[in-house]
Amino acid sequence: MESLHPLKSLLQLQLASDSSAVLHLPYVVETLSAEHFAPSQHTQKWCTRINSLIHSRDAGARWSGLCLALQTSVHAKSLMMEYAPSWIGVALPLLSKNEPVPDLKAAIRLLRQIFSSVIEVAEFQRQICLPNVPKFSAALMSLAAGNSEQDAKLLALNTLTHLIPLFPTLHRSLHQQLSSVVLRYLNGSTPRPTPAQLVDAASRLYSVLHFTGGKVGAANVWRKSLDDTLGFAWNALSGMRRTFQLSREQTAPPLAGYDPVVSVPLNLDRLRASVRILCDLLSAPTSRPVTVPVGPLVQLSLAMLRCTPEEKSVEGHVDPSTRAMELAVIPSIWSLSCEFLECLAQSIHQHVVPYLPQLASHLAYHLEQPRTPSDRLGFMQATRALLAACPFLHDSTTASRLARAVVPSLAVLLSTKSQGQQDVGIAISKTKSRKGKKRARGYEGDEVFSITADVICTGKADGELLLASIDVIRLVLRNSQLPPAVHSLLHRVLLAVYVSLPQVQPALVSSDLALHGIVYEKVRMACVEQASGTSNVLSKSLGLVISNMSCDGRDMNAVGILSDVDLLLHPRVPPLVRSLPHVEMLSLFREEEGDEEMGMRKALGLATSDETLSLLQPNIQDHATPPDPPTRDSAVQEQPPTLIRQPPQSASVVTNKAQSIASYSMTASAHTVPAASTTHISALAHQQEIDALHAQGPPLSSHPTPPTETTPTPAPFTSVIQPPIAGPSIAPSTAVVPEPRSQTQGVVPMAEDDEDEPMPAINVDSDSDGDS
């Protein structure tokens, strides 16, 4: 028995009746494909059934017929061209009737598919599109301006946005009507603001109206729309700054009938719509090159960035309620300014370079202030977009300010000072004499049972802020004008996070477990980029490069990987010309840390492990015995004692080589409680120096040797963030003080505190023999 044709089976079973067609429509739509509409005797029956459903009196049957006609138009263009006149004759009048919203939406989608899918067929355009597209657009305008539901309005506005670039000449006579419909949603409303979706749809439609001017006049219409919107934005901004001293670009609104309860929310809604229009106009395609007024656009952005609560008020009497309302909308103005600046940088690219110092300085000021994560995220994203468009600041002061302002956002991944003190106390307790108290035992994995550990990124804004801060640090490090002290400090923070992050549980970073991997990959990319400065440094960072290549099938680093491999295969510098890297670029030990870098580190709230240890010295002077200073060779060979578990295998090659120099433990601010962090600075780049030391001395054994007092080594830099006085939270603990290792096994010997405990008495009479 031959199998039934797919269309025949659908006609006999799912589409046998009107009610069955409505019930089984999702299955039919999912089943249809282009193979079903191959030439056969069932295609004519299929189209006949669709026409019967479209002409049905039942609204549900009409809806199913329109949906089936749409799917037929998508999969079979020839059938659509054949039956388009009859389908248009039914669908187009539905838009002017009181039809249910599903029927209206299905009719709009069908007509849009018919008019925009056969642009290349001139005869079809002449006979079908030319007489019907203006009628369709007029019906859409009346639907968008009417009292229909929001979904129908959105679909009507989006359909007009799609049709105007395809048929600009047919819409030239409708330009004024389209403008009036659009400005109805862009003029603001009060007390309830216009829904954001309607504002976005109307703004996109307004940004394509310049196509109606033709190829020659479109540029002039675009520029006029931009100038009008710019003036509208200035008026809206001035209406929310009556109690502040206005700049020369701003004009004070009229006093007659001014009510702050109505005016401030209305102007905020207008400013939001103006920013949306400007962003869409800057992103809209144009038939010919246009002149962009970069200066006025940047001045508007700077005026919004300058809005701060500390601004001077106007002379004379100031209404307290008006002042309070204008102060309340300042965070919203900041958010709009960052959105506009981000779009401006992505649209005009290098043309913003003359204004880069001003913009970067204002962004650095806001990043230096204590803001909420949502407010800080906007400034961080704007900074990222600005530096991506103009990567060279050519100003050491601004670059240094941006770097120091962004570091705290990344340092939240590192342990707090209170946790560092706790870890130091645990490490010091192991060095007490036998007469001291019993050693406090810490077990690996205790952090799993901690119920007081908080999540670092408590919300979506915190996670986005963390990712944006990594990108900004990566872009700032590309500036040649960055001071060496800041350059070294940023390296330390990046490498500190890179080594410590594998030990942090993903659940402690964010409730979104995928954020941990994304952050780790971004930090690794930044470290590889810094290590690939020259082939000399890159050759010592081979493990880091290999780990960067072993991504989970993601090709986001393909260009960077190829450049790294090319630099390794074709070094630009002979290997013996410069065997040692510049010491001033990276500081491995505290002795190499200059006064400027030390002051900057302390200003950012970062402290070394020795500084943390000094706070505990008054409590342990009577009991602690100082350990012998380790030799340089033992410091190189030992694994960092700050780690209590190894990082994942993907980064083990890198971390084993990096841990051979020094370990760094940097920490976050007080309001975060990250997991234990043990980090180090770029020891990969200094491996040649270690090889030279090995060549001068005897070779190292496979196990670390006990430390001696012959060659003391500088203490490794370990930094911890200093939180405020508020009660500290508990995070998984990690030791931050070097521990002595066994000579044979390379492990920490167990303390002998238990030998001082008294021997328990044995009751001989309780023996079984005694009882008998």
Secondary structure, DSSP 8 states (H G I E B T S, - for coil): -----HHHHHHHTTTSSHHHHHHTHHHHHHH--GGGGSSSTHHHHHHHHHHHHHT-SSHHHHHHHHHHHHHHHHH-HHHHHHHHHHHHHHHHHHTTS---HHHHHHHHHHHHHHHHS-TT-HHHIIIIIHHHHHHHHHHHHHHHHTT--HHHHHHHHHHHHHHTTTSTTTTGGGHHHHHHHHHHHHS--SSS---HHHHHHHHHHHTTGGGGGHHHHHHHHHHHHHHHHHHHHHHHHHHT-TTB---TT-----STT--HHHHHHHHHHHHHHHHHHHHHHHHS--SS-----HHHHHHHHHHHHT--TTS-B-SS---HHHHHHHHHTHHHHHHHHHHHHHHHHHHHGGGGGGGHHHHHHHHHHHHHS---HHHHHHHHHHHHHHHHHS-----HHHHHHHHHHHHHHHGGGS-BHHHHHHHHHHHHHTTB-TTS-------TTGGGG-SS---SB-SHHHHHHHHHHHHHHHHHTT-TTS-HHHHHHHHHHHHHHHHHGGGS-HHHHBSSTHHHHHHHHHHHHHHHHHHTTSHHHHHHTHHHHHHHH--SS--TTHHHHHHHHHHHHS-SS-TTT--S--TTT---BGGG--HHHHHHHHHTTEEEHHHHHHHHHHHHTTTB-------HHHHHHS--TT-SS---GGGHHHHHHHTTT--B-----TT-------B----GGGHHHHHHHHHHS----SS-----SSS----B--EEE---SS----------S-----TTT-S-----GGGGS------GGGSHHHH-
